[in-house]
């Protein structure tokens, strides 16, 4: 049995692993992909110590540090369910006295894993459009990662779906490679940093399509066209594109926690000031929680807090 099972390897999970392994905690880190959503960050300019760094570069540095310390990472692992076992702690109010904990994690990519404590840092995942053709063409022209897939569309026409900072950043990154970028915005105006919106307006490669609701994605083996409804005229229109980047926000990756820990109406994990959930021995950190601001540097800090709280809890176990 591990002392701690960490679920998720974004900024919060990686930081928690670094803190706990340095305290000689026997742990394992379960994740579908090391890095999480920060991998989609084409350029980070507000992380202390780095003037400019891409998301993948940042992840590579922190992963190398984590592995050098000896953290066991199981990548490609999808958690399906967490169960209390043995004399594991019952659910109850926050900040209860510690007692012997026991949990079993079920999922794809490993045998059942047991731990005395759980630290959840599963982050968020990209929202879907939920339109015909999306599931069939995902990975065949549809992407949620500009950094990963943008260069594949060199000198082609692509569309970015969304109207916030994520969509704006994606379009600015894509114009380095593509011939043309359409931004399909559900609203009438973009909502984001004015400096970046000004950059878009100066670009001769970017065309903003306002009041546009995507209705279908068409293609045989690869994306060929995108259909949308003009919300002002109610007309159905079509654009020929080779790639579509969905940038309509994120939702907490917490479906597997339904009925196990208390979630907010937004499906975020409720935690107290010590990063403890309503289940004794289960802690959480990062974008999957009710912490107000969702930033990489904040997730790292929350990961450190959750790790220290987990260490305190383990220290009280007999």
N, C-alpha and C positions, 0 to 999 in steps of 0.2 A: 504493500500500500504506500502510495506517495504521501508526503506531507501536504503538498499542494498541487492541484491540477489547475493550470491557467488555460482559459479558453479564449483564443484570439491572440494574434501577433501583430497588431498595429502598434502605434506609439505607446498606448497604455499597457498592453500586454507585454511588449518587449521591455519596457522600463521596469515593470513589476518583476519580470524574470531576472533582470540584472540585479535588482535590489535583494531579492530572495536568495539567489544562488550565492551571493557574496556573504550571506548569513548561513551558508551551508545547509540550506533547506533542500530536501530531496523533492524535486519537482519535475513535471513534464508540461510542455507547452503544446496545446492542440490547436491547429489552425488549417483553414482551407488554403490560404496563401499568406506567406510572411509579408507583412507590410500593410495589408488591408487597403482602405480607400486612399491613403496618402500616396499610393503608387500612381494614382490618377492626377497627382499634382504636377503640372508641367514646370512650374517655377514657384519656389517658396522664397519669399523675401522678408519674412517677419519672424524667423526663428533665430533666437539669440545665438551669436557665434558664427553665423553664416550670412554673408551679405546676400548671396544668391545660391540656391541649391535646388535641384529637381527632387521630386518625391522619390523616384527610384534610387537616386544617389544617396539620399538620406537613409533610406531603408537599408541599402547595402552596407553603409557604415555601422549602423546600429546592429544589424544582423551579425556582422563580423565580430563585433564586441561581445554580443550575447553568446555566440558559438565558442569564442575563445575562452569564455568563462566556464564552459562546459554544460550549458543548458541543453537538455534533451528536447528536440523539436520534432513533432510529428506533423509533417505538412501533407496537404491533401486530405485532411481529416475533417469530416462534417459531423458535428455533434447533433444527435437527434433527441436525447432525453437524459435527464439527471435524476437519479433516485437516491433516497436516503436508505442506508443499509445498517445492519447490526444495531448498535445503540445510538444511531445518528440522531442529531438534535432535531426536535420538532419545530415546525413553523411557529412564530410568535412575534411579539412586539420587538422593536429594535432595542439594541443594547442590553441583551440578557447576559447573565453570567455564563462563562464558557463551561462546556461539558464535552465529554469525548465525542468526536464527530466521525461520521463515516458516510461517504457518498460513492456512488457508482455512475460512471458516465458511459452512455451507450451512443454508438454512432457508426459511421462508415469509415473504414480504413484502419481499424484496429480491433483487438479483443476488448471486452469490457475492462475499463480502467477504474481503480478505486483510489480514493484519496481522503485524507482527514479533513481537508478544507478545499474549497473551490474559489477561484478568483476569475470572475467573468469580465472579459474585455473584448466582446465579439463585435463591437462597433456597429456600423451601419452598412446597408447595401443599396445599390442604385434602384430607384423606383422604375417600374415598367410602364410602357405606354398602354399596354393591354389592348392592342389593335390587331386585326387580322394580318398575318404575315410576320409578326414580330418573333414568335417562338421559332418558326421554321427558318428564319434568316438570321437569327442571332449567331454571331461569329462568321457570318457569310456576307458581311457588308454592314451589319449592325454592331455597334460597339459602345461600351461605356468607358473606354480608356483611350483618350487621345494620345497620351504618351506612348502607350503600347502599340497602337494601330495607325496613328496619324501618318507616319512615313509610308505606309502601304498604299496611300491614295495620291501619290505624287502625280501632279498635273491632271487630276480628275476633279469632277464636281461632287461636292458632298453637302449634306445638310446637318445642322445642329439643331436639336429640338430642345427648347428651353429659353428662358428669358432672364435668368439671374447670373450671378458671378460665375458659376460653373460653366454655363453656356458661353458667356463672354470670353472666359479664359480659353475654352476649347476652340472657339473661332479664331482667336488671336494666334494660338499654337498652330492650327491647321493652315492658316494662310501662308505659312512658311513653305508648305509642300504642295498644296492643291492649286488648281486653276481657279476655282470659285467655291465660295462658302455661302450657303443660304442659312440664315437663322430664322427658324419658325417659332415665333413667340405667341403664346396664347393671349397675352395681354396686348395693349396698344403701345406700351413703351417698355424698354428694357429696365430692369431693376438691378443695379449693381454699382460698382465704383465708377464715379464720373470720369476719372482719368482713363480707365480702360474703355468705357463707352466712347469717349472722344477718339481713342485710337481706332476703334472699329469704324467710326464714321469717316475717318480719313483714308481707310483702306479701299483700294479699287477692286479688291477681290471679294469683299463681303457685301451681301445684300440682305437686309432685314425685312422679313415678311411678318407684319403685325396681324394680330387677331386671327391667327391661323391654328386650327385644331387638327392635328394629324389623325387621319381616319383609317389608313391602310398602307401597308408596305408591300410592294409588288416585286417579284423576281422569280426566275426559274430556279437556278442554282445559286445565284448571287443577287444582291439588291440591284434593281433596275429603275424603279420609279417609287415615288412617294405621293400619296394622295392626301389632301387636306381640305378642310371646309373653311371658307372665308366667313368669319362670324359676323361681319358687317353686311355682306351681300347675300349670305347663305349659299353662295355658289360652291360647287365641288371643283377643285382644281388639282393639277398634277404637275410634278417636277421630275425631270429625269436626273437621277443621282446614282453614283456608284457606291457611296457610303453614307451611313446615317449614324450620328453620335447622339445618344440619348443623355441629356443633361437636365433632368427635371427634378433633381433632388435625391435625397436618400431617406431610408426608413430604418429603424433599429433592427438589428439581426437578433430578435428575441423570441421568435415563434416557438422555439424548442423549450422556452422557459414558462409557457402558459401553464398555470396551475402549480408551479414549483416555487417561484418567488413573486412578490407583489409588483405589478407593472402599473404604470400610469395610463391614462386614457390614450396617450400617444404611443403606448407599448414600450416606453422606456423603463428601465429598472429603477425602482425607488430605493434610494440609499440614504443613510444618515450622514452626519459630518465625519464619521470614521469609515465611510465607504462600505458599511455593513448593510446587507439586505435584511428583510424580515425573517430570513432563515438563518439561524445561528450557524456560524462556520462558513457562510457563503458571503463573499465580498464582491464588489463590482467597481469598474472604473471606465472612464472614457465616454465615447459618443453614444454608447448603448444605455447610458444612465440618465437620470434627471438633472445632471449638472447643466447649468444654463447655457454656457458658451461652448461651442464645438470648434476647438482649435487644436492643432497638433501639440503645441507647447502645453496647453492645459491638460490634454490627455496624458502627456508624460508625467505631469505633476500629480494627476489623479492616480496614475498607475503606481507611482512611488508611495502615495498615501495608502492605497489599498494594500500594497505589499507590506508596509510597516504595520498596518492594522492586523494583517494576517499573521505576521510574525509575533505580535503581541498575543494574539489568540492562541497560537501554537505553544507559546511559552507557558501558558497557563494550564495546558492539558497535562494530565497525569499519565 
